[in-house]
Amino acid sequence: MRTSKRSALIVSLAAAGLALAGCSSSASGQPGSSASDGTVQVVASTDVWGSVAESVGGSHVHVTSIIDDPDKDPHEYQADARNQLAISKADVVIANGGGYDDFVTTMVNAAKSTATVLTAAKISGYDQHPADGEFNEHLWYDFPTVQKVADKMADAFAKADPADKADFTAAAAKFDGELKTLESTEAQLKNKYAGEKVTITEPVPLYMLDAIGLDDVTPEKFSEAIENGTDVAPTVLQKTLALYTSKTAKLLAYNEQTTGAQTEAVLKAAKQNGIPVVPVTETLPAGQNYIGWMTANLDAIGAALAR
């Protein structure tokens, strides 16, 4: 079984409800604050979507990101009294969807919230039940989807705060332009490196790797097992390790937030054979916003491919 750096924070809704009964609104600027300052109250499932919301909303929104720490696992998190309170006061709730953060729906329903709920998986337009495999829910690595969600955010914020609609529209347009720059970088990398073989530990960055035209040659059963937290069969692990000893893989995209004996074996094999390792994460690195983070990811991939 994998050993995750992320610890599950499991709190039952019943317990959350009891704690909520004893909660009062916290000070302005904290989760659960009132909207007395006129800002739009926004709750995002993760700090990734929270960062996008801040870019679009600017000073007109107050954003509470439920998962803002790599030690919290969106796949396992269920409920928290403080965040339940924030959702009960939210004007807009932003979820990833696709099975990634089901706790948001649970809390919205428990709060009987009337907030506008934006779900990236639905907004993406992708088939969430593809016949040829599992849906990749890591949509924040897919820039066209992020643009669609950002534009929906602008509309939702304007609905809650019509007086500042022009600011939301302008901020979304600026953010969309920054995404176009990132897409241009992907296109440049694709022109140089399309068809290069790469490997992953989990499908976290696959949208980005696909956009660059890279060929993921990781045995499907390996990445599936790691993502699902199950043991990798010895034969599958050996096939994966052989991709490094044979120098088949051009790089390894390694999810730093989920590690275990088998992912560490892959990491060790890549390093021993001179295969560049590109660390990826599911939450924002400290001190970065979404655009800066994705720029750094593309820079790291470009540097690895150029070796």
C-alpha positions in Angstrom: 0.0 0.0 0.0 1.2 3.5 -0.6 2.3 5.8 2.1 0.9 9.3 1.5 2.4 12.5 2.8 -1.1 13.7 2.9 -3.1 12.7 6.0 -6.8 12.2 5.7 -8.8 14.7 7.7 -12.1 12.8 8.2 -14.8 14.5 10.3 -18.4 13.3 10.1 -21.1 15.7 9.1 -22.9 14.9 12.2 -20.0 16.0 14.3 -19.5 19.1 12.1 -23.2 20.0 12.6 -22.8 19.8 16.3 -19.7 22.0 16.2 -21.4 24.4 13.8 -24.2 25.0 16.3 -21.6 26.5 18.6 -19.8 28.6 16.0 -20.1 32.3 15.6 -19.1 34.3 12.6 -15.4 34.9 12.7 -13.6 38.2 12.1 -13.7 39.8 8.7 -11.2 38.2 6.3 -11.5 34.8 8.0 -13.5 31.8 6.9 -17.1 32.2 7.9 -16.9 36.1 8.0 -20.0 38.1 7.1 -20.3 40.0 3.9 -20.7 43.3 5.7 -17.7 44.7 3.9 -19.5 44.2 0.6 -17.1 41.6 -0.7 -18.4 38.5 -2.5 -18.0 35.5 -0.3 -16.3 32.6 -2.2 -15.5 29.1 -1.1 -13.2 26.9 -3.3 -12.5 23.3 -2.7 -8.8 23.7 -3.1 -6.3 26.6 -3.1 -5.8 26.0 -6.9 -9.3 27.1 -7.7 -9.1 29.6 -4.9 -6.1 31.3 -6.6 -8.0 31.5 -9.9 -11.0 33.1 -8.1 -8.7 35.7 -6.5 -7.3 36.5 -9.9 -10.8 37.1 -11.3 -12.4 38.6 -8.3 -9.5 40.8 -7.0 -10.4 43.0 -4.0 -14.1 42.4 -4.6 -14.0 38.8 -3.3 -13.0 37.1 -0.1 -11.9 33.5 -0.9 -11.8 30.6 1.5 -9.9 27.6 0.2 -10.8 24.4 2.0 -7.8 22.4 0.9 -4.9 24.7 1.3 -2.3 22.3 2.6 -0.6 19.3 0.9 -1.2 17.3 4.1 -5.0 17.4 3.4 -6.2 14.9 0.8 -9.1 16.1 -1.4 -10.0 12.5 -2.3 -10.5 11.7 1.4 -11.6 14.9 3.1 -15.3 15.0 4.0 -16.3 17.8 6.3 -15.1 20.4 8.7 -17.3 22.6 10.9 -15.4 25.8 10.2 -15.6 25.3 6.4 -19.2 24.1 6.7 -19.9 27.5 8.2 -18.1 29.3 5.4 -20.1 27.4 2.8 -23.3 28.4 4.6 -22.4 32.0 4.1 -21.0 31.7 0.6 -22.3 33.5 -2.5 -20.2 31.4 -4.8 -18.8 27.8 -4.3 -16.2 26.4 -6.6 -15.6 22.7 -6.9 -13.4 20.6 -9.1 -15.9 17.7 -9.5 -15.2 14.4 -11.3 -15.1 12.6 -7.9 -12.2 14.7 -6.7 -13.9 16.7 -4.0 -17.3 15.2 -3.3 -17.2 16.7 0.2 -18.2 20.0 -1.3 -21.5 18.7 -2.6 -22.1 17.1 0.8 -21.5 20.4 2.6 -23.5 22.5 0.2 -26.5 20.1 0.7 -26.1 20.1 4.4 -26.0 23.9 4.6 -29.1 24.1 2.3 -26.9 26.7 0.5 -28.4 29.0 -2.2 -24.9 29.9 -3.5 -24.0 29.6 -7.1 -22.0 26.4 -7.4 -19.4 26.1 -10.2 -18.0 22.6 -10.9 -15.0 22.5 -13.2 -15.8 18.9 -14.5 -19.2 20.0 -15.7 -17.9 23.2 -17.2 -15.1 21.4 -19.0 -17.5 19.7 -21.3 -15.5 16.4 -21.1 -17.2 13.1 -20.8 -16.8 12.1 -17.2 -17.6 8.4 -18.0 -15.4 7.7 -21.1 -15.8 4.2 -22.5 -12.0 3.9 -23.1 -10.9 4.5 -19.5 -11.3 6.6 -16.3 -11.9 10.3 -16.3 -8.9 12.4 -15.4 -10.2 14.8 -12.8 -7.0 16.9 -12.5 -8.5 19.6 -14.6 -6.4 22.5 -13.4 -3.6 21.2 -15.6 -6.0 21.7 -18.6 -5.8 25.4 -19.6 -8.9 25.5 -21.9 -11.0 24.2 -18.9 -9.4 26.7 -16.5 -10.3 29.5 -18.9 -13.9 28.3 -19.1 -14.1 28.1 -15.3 -12.5 31.6 -14.9 -15.1 33.1 -17.3 -17.9 31.4 -15.3 -16.5 32.9 -12.1 -16.7 36.4 -13.6 -20.3 35.8 -14.4 -21.1 34.4 -10.9 -19.3 37.2 -9.2 -21.1 39.8 -11.3 -24.4 38.2 -10.3 -23.5 38.6 -6.6 -22.0 42.1 -7.1 -23.5 43.7 -10.2 -21.8 47.1 -9.5 -18.4 45.6 -10.1 -19.2 43.6 -13.2 -16.8 45.6 -15.4 -13.9 44.8 -13.0 -14.7 41.1 -13.0 -14.9 41.0 -16.8 -11.6 42.9 -17.2 -9.8 40.7 -14.7 -11.1 37.5 -16.4 -9.9 38.8 -19.8 -6.5 39.5 -18.3 -6.3 36.1 -16.7 -7.4 34.5 -20.0 -4.6 36.3 -21.7 -2.1 34.8 -19.2 -3.5 31.3 -19.9 -3.0 31.9 -23.7 0.6 32.6 -22.9 0.9 29.3 -21.2 -0.9 27.6 -24.1 1.6 29.2 -26.4 4.5 27.8 -24.4 2.8 24.3 -24.6 2.6 24.8 -28.4 6.3 25.7 -28.6 7.3 22.7 -26.6 5.1 20.5 -28.8 6.8 21.8 -32.0 10.1 20.6 -30.5 9.3 17.5 -28.6 6.0 16.0 -29.8 6.2 12.2 -29.6 8.9 12.0 -26.9 8.2 9.2 -24.4 7.5 10.2 -20.8 6.4 8.5 -17.6 4.2 9.5 -14.6 3.5 8.2 -11.2 -0.1 9.4 -11.3 -2.2 11.1 -14.0 -2.0 14.5 -12.3 -0.2 16.4 -15.1 -1.5 14.4 -18.1 -3.6 17.2 -19.6 -0.4 19.3 -19.8 1.7 16.4 -21.1 -0.9 15.6 -23.8 -1.1 19.3 -24.9 2.7 19.2 -25.4 2.2 16.1 -27.6 4.2 13.8 -25.3 3.6 10.0 -25.3 2.9 8.6 -21.8 4.4 5.1 -21.9 3.8 4.3 -18.2 2.1 0.9 -17.8 -1.5 1.9 -17.1 -1.8 -0.6 -14.3 1.1 1.1 -12.5 -0.4 4.6 -12.4 -3.8 3.3 -11.7 -2.5 1.4 -8.7 -0.6 4.4 -7.3 -3.6 6.6 -7.7 -6.0 4.1 -6.1 -3.6 3.4 -3.2 -3.1 -0.3 -4.1 0.0 -2.4 -4.5 1.6 -2.6 -7.9 2.0 -6.1 -9.2 5.7 -7.1 -9.3 5.6 -7.7 -13.1 4.1 -4.2 -13.7 6.7 -2.6 -11.5 9.5 -4.3 -13.4 8.1 -3.1 -16.7 8.0 0.4 -15.3 11.5 0.3 -14.0 12.7 -1.0 -17.4 11.6 2.3 -19.0 14.5 4.0 -17.1 17.2 1.3 -17.4 16.6 1.2 -21.2 16.5 5.0 -21.4 13.1 4.8 -23.1 11.6 7.6 -20.9 12.6 11.2 -21.5 11.4 12.3 -18.1 9.5 11.2 -15.0 6.6 13.4 -13.8 6.5 12.6 -10.1 3.6 13.5 -7.8 5.4 14.7 -4.7 2.3 14.5 -2.6 1.8 10.8 -2.8 4.8 8.6 -2.1 5.5 5.0 -1.1 8.0 2.2 -1.6 7.0 1.7 -5.3 7.0 5.3 -6.3 10.3 5.7 -4.6 11.7 2.7 -6.5 10.7 4.4 -9.7 12.2 7.7 -8.6 15.4 6.0 -7.7 15.6 4.2 -11.0 15.0 7.4 -12.9 17.8 9.3 -11.1 20.2 6.4 -11.3 19.8 6.3 -15.1 20.0 10.0 -15.6 16.3 10.5 -16.4 15.1 14.0 -15.5 12.5 14.1 -12.7 9.8 16.8 -12.9 8.0 17.2 -9.5 4.3 17.9 -9.7 1.7 18.7 -7.0 -2.1 18.9 -6.6 -2.0 22.1 -4.5 -0.2 25.4 -4.8 3.4 25.5 -3.7 3.9 28.1 -0.9 3.9 31.7 -2.0 2.8 31.0 -5.6 -0.4 31.8 -7.5 -1.9 29.7 -10.3 -0.2 31.4 -13.2 3.2 31.4 -11.6 2.9 27.8 -10.6 1.9 26.6 -14.1 4.7 28.7 -15.6 7.2 27.0 -13.4 5.8 23.6 -14.3 6.2 24.3 -18.0 9.7 25.6 -17.4 10.6 22.4 -15.6 9.2 20.2 -18.3 11.0 22.2 -21.0 14.3 22.0 -19.1 13.9 18.2 -18.7 13.1 17.6 -22.4 16.1 19.7 -23.4 18.5 17.5 -21.5 
